[in-house]
Amino acid sequence: MVAIAFQFRTWNSAGMLLTSQLAHRSGDLVLVLSDGKLKLNVSPRGHPVKTIIAAGGGLNDGQWHSVSLSANGSQLSMKLDGDAAPALHALRGWMGPSDSYYFGGCPENASGSGCRSSLGGFQGCLRLISIGDKVVDPISIQQGAVGSFSDLQIDSCGIIDRRNPSDLAGWKYQ
């Protein structure tokens, strides 16, 4: 069984959240935010990109949202904010434990059609990333002990809350 979980927040309506290769390098699996909706796309080599699971709406609201993907054999499922996505999808050869998961975009040398998207990388914040039963330690990544990174800010979320003053009911400034 493979399990990946994380939380994200953004104001942008589109961007790549996660990419990984299908088993036997037969294609790419890409989790994207598109028009404020979460879409899990599969891109088998030599075939067009296909959305296999879609969930949510308005996810570019600046709030934290939790995502979890799990695969057991050929059964793939996704949860968004604790609720199961509408489909449990059977996908032959999805992912065994992969050696590479790319959060926030694609690797520089990516050639799969899943990475040749106009969406671009994710602009927002990620936290509480886990792969399997292991929590990803961003400081270890920053120090080069595990993985690699670009544009990684530790313990910081560079997006600004966009609150309407009327949302601050109960507060009064005199």
TAKA-V405000 format. One record per backbone hydrogen bond with DSSP energy under -0.5 kcal/mol. CO is the residue of the C=O (numbers start at 1). NH is the residue of the N-H. Records with the same first field share a line. If there is no record, write none. Layout:
BEGIN
CO = NH ; NH
END
This chain:
BEGIN
2 = 71
3 = 132
4 = 69
5 = 130
6 = 67
7 = 127
8 = 65
9 = 125
10 = 62
13 = 36
15 = 33
16 = 122
17 = 104
18 = 31
19 = 102
20 = 29
22 = 25
23 = 26
26 = 45
27 = 22
28 = 43
29 = 20
30 = 32 ; 41
31 = 17 ; 18
32 = 34 ; 39
33 = 15
34 = 37
36 = 59
37 = 34
38 = 55
39 = 32 ; 41
40 = 52 ; 53
41 = 30
42 = 50
43 = 28
44 = 47
50 = 42 ; 52
53 = 40
55 = 38
65 = 8
66 = 81
67 = 6
68 = 79
69 = 4
70 = 77
71 = 2
72 = 75
74 = 76 ; 91
75 = 72
76 = 89
77 = 70
78 = 85
79 = 68
80 = 83
83 = 80
87 = 89
89 = 76 ; 91
91 = 94
93 = 23
94 = 23
100 = 21
101 = 103
102 = 19
104 = 122
107 = 110
112 = 115 ; 116
115 = 117
120 = 16
122 = 124
123 = 12
125 = 9
127 = 7
129 = 136
130 = 5
131 = 134
134 = 131
136 = 138
137 = 140 ; 141
138 = 142
139 = 143
140 = 145 ; 146
141 = 144
151 = 153
152 = 154
153 = 156
156 = 158
161 = 163
164 = 167
165 = 168
166 = 169
168 = 171
172 = 174
END
